Amino acid sequence: MISFPRAKINIGLRVTGKRDDGFHNIETIFYPTGLCDALEFVVPREQVKEDTLVVTGINIGSRPKENLVMRALKKMRESYAVPFLKIHLHKKIPAAAGLGGGSSDAACIMKAINKCFRLSIDNDTLKKIALEVGSDCPFFIDPVPSFATGRGEMLKPVDYLPQEYKLVLVNPGIRISTRDAYNNCIPGMPVKSLEELFRLPPSEWNGSVINDFEQYVFKLYPEIEAIKNSLYSAGALYSSMSGSGSTVYGIFRDIGEIPRYIRDYVVFEGDL
């Protein structure tokens, strides 16, 4: 069975408080993109004693056994009978990039297993299992634009943006520690909720739709801030870092000339 896990961007990301369980409360807009991995699995004809995972495409720098796909599979088996699988994951979504690639892969295999083996697990239950794998995994069970609160698991669908907008994703290949980003962020409640600000056109987001991680990351890596500024210079209506980075995106009506040094790091360009 083959499926195509989608990347997401964060339109705004506010860290609103530290939780007693060690996580943080946030508010953000999760928005799916056209950038996808490819995930395929089969049940081996021969008798095997464990799952196997082969990863091709972008080098994500981790061993197959550490992949979130394998963690999600083990979580599923805690409650459901799932045979051992041969899995092939082809990566197009960069790792540790603020695009949720690993979480999307994990959620996608959970959905595919549910369908393939007719487990009849409803989406709410799948989302509860997914939350044990990662805070943003529940979004990818049903990846529609959503206003997310709590750890990112409390999801409220919002409207798609008009089809006239284009998206450019730029990933400079810098790996940002999400833990460090949270530890260097001062939580606070926004004056206006992102749910309210998202109703404005993207041309009005600059300066009000904010990613709280940018201050820490830009200080550490000024070249990431330079990418954001260059996307504005190329005609972006709005530009921001996604998640804890290092991917920066631009939302355009008409994509202008992307500077050569950025063009080399573009991982997606197309409809939003």
N, C-alpha and C positions, 0 to 999 in steps of 0.2 A: 504494500500500500504506500502511495506517495502523497505528500502534502507539502505546502509551501509556507513556512513560518514567516510572518511579516515583521519588519522593524517598526518601531514607533518613534515619534519625537515627543518631547515635552514642550507644550506651549505654556510657558511660565512654570516656575517651580518654587513654591514658598515653603520653608521649613517653619512650622507653626508651634512646635513644642517637643520637648523630650518626654518620652513615655516611661512608665515604671518598668516595662519589660525590656528596656534597653534600646528599643527602636525609637524613631521620630515620627511625629505626625506631620503630614504634608498636605498641601493642596496643589494640584496640577491639572492640566488638560493632557491626557494621553491621546495622541492622534496617530492612527496607522498610516504607513507609507507604502509605496510600491516596491521598496527594496526587500527582497526575500531570500531566505535560504531554501534548500530543498532537502526534504527528509523522507527516507524510504526505509521500510522494514519488511522482512519476510519471516515466516516460520520455517526453520531449516527442515529439510526432509530427513536428514540424519538426526540421531539422538545426540543432544548436546547438554552440557551441565551448567552453562552460563550464557549470558548475553554477550554479543560482540558488537562493537561500534567502530566503524571506519570513518574518519573525518578527512575530507578533501577540501580543496579551495583555499581560502585564506587561512594562514597559520594562526590559530587562536592561542597557541602557547600553553596548552594544558593537555594532560593525558586523558585518553578516552574515558577511563574509569572515574575521572573527576568531573566529567561533563554533566550539566544539569539534566540532559536527556536521561542519563543513567539514574540520577537521583529521583527523577519523576517516575521512572519505571519501577524502582524499588518501592516508592510510596504507593503506587497503584497496587502492587502485589501484597501490601499489608492488609488489604481488604478484598481483593478480587483475584481470581485465578487467571493468570496470564502466562502463556508458555514462554520459554526462552526465545529470544529474537536475534536475527542478524540485521543490524541497522547500518545504514549509510547516510551520513550527514554531509551535505556539500555547503560550505560556508561562503556566503557573499556579504553577510552582515559583519562588520568588524567587531571584535571582542573588546570589552571594557571601554566602550565608546559612547555610552549614554543612549543607545538605540534599543536596548532590551533584547538583543539577539538570543542570548542563552535562555532567557525566560520564555521567549516566544517558541524556541525549539522544544523546551520542556512541556509547555502547554499544548503544543501541537501534537506531540506523541501521545499525550494523555487523551486528547480528543480522538485521535486516529485509533488508538487501542479500544476506546469505548465503542466506536463505530464498527471496527473490524470484528471484534469478538462479541458484539451485541450485548454489551453489559447493561445497557439502559440506564446509565448514570445521568441524572439531570444536571444542568449547567451549574446550579447553585452548589451541588455536592462536589462537582469537579473543581469549582473555584475554591472551595474549602481545602481540598487536597492540594491544589496548586499553591495556595498561600504558605503551605509548609515547605515548599521548594524555594519560593522567592516572593518578595513583597509585590512585585509588579506582574507576577505570573497570572493572577486571576484575570487581569485585563485581557490577556491573550486568549483566554477561553472563548471570548466573544469580542474580538477586537474592533469595536466601533468607537468613534470619538466619544470620550467620557471625561467628565469632571470627577477627579479622584481625590478622596480624603482618607483620613486614618493613615495607615501605613502605605496606602495606595490601593487597598483592596475594596474600599467603599466607593462604588462606581455609579455614576448617574449619567446616562447617555446625553450628549449634546448634539447639535446639528453639525452636519458636514459643512465645510466652507464651500463657497461657490466654485464651480468647475473651472472658472477662468484662471485660477491661481496655479502657479508652477512652484516646484520645490527643488532646491539644490542642497545636497548633503555633502559636507566637506569633512573628511577625517584625516588629521595630520599624522596619525599613527602613534600618538602619545597616550600611554595608558594611565588613567587617573584612578586612584584608590577611592572608591565610594565611601569607605569608612573614614578615611582622612578628610574627605570633603565635608561629611557630616560633623566630624569632630572640630572642624575649623569654621563652622557656621553658627551664627548667633540666632536662635529661633525668635520669631516674633509674629504677631498677628497682622496681616495686611489690612490697610484701610479699606480697600475694596476687594471683594472676592474675585478670583480668577473666573469663576462662573459668570459673573456680571461683566467683567472686562472682555471676555471672549465674544460677547455679543457685538462688540464694536468691530469695524473693519480692520484688517491687519495694518493698514496705513496709520492707524491711531494707537497701535500697541507700544511703539517705542517709548521707553521711559516709564511705562505703567505696568506692562506685562513683563515681569522680572523673574530671572532665574537666580536664586539666592547663592548658588554655588559659583557664579561667575567671579565674584570679588576675590575669592580664595584662589581659584584656578588661574585667572588672568594675572594675578600677582606672581604666581609660580611659573606660569608659561605665557609671557607677553605675546608670543607668536599666535596663540589661540585667539586672543583679543584682536590681533591684527587681521585674522581671517574674517572675524565678524565685521570689522570696519570696512574691509575690502568688499564684502558682499553688499553692504550698504552703498558703497561707491559704484558697484556694478548695477545698481538700480533696485535692490531689495526693498520691498515695502516694510519688511520686518526681518530681523535676524537675531538669533540667540544661540547659545550653547544648549544642547539637549542633555537632560539629566545631569550627571556629574561630569560630563564630557568624555572624550575631547572633541566629539563631533559638533560642528557648528552648522546650522542650516540657515537658508535664506528663503523667504516667501516672496515670489515675484509675480507681477502681472506679465511683464515681458523681460526675459532674462537678457541682460546686457553682456558686455564682454567680460568674462571672468579672467582675472589676472593669471598669467601663465603659472606662477608659483602655487596658486591655489588649484588651478585646473588639474595639476598632477595628483591632487588628493581628493578629487570629486569621486564619490562612491555611488551617487545616484543623482540623476537629473531628469525630471519628468513631471507629470501631473501630480497635484497634491491629492 
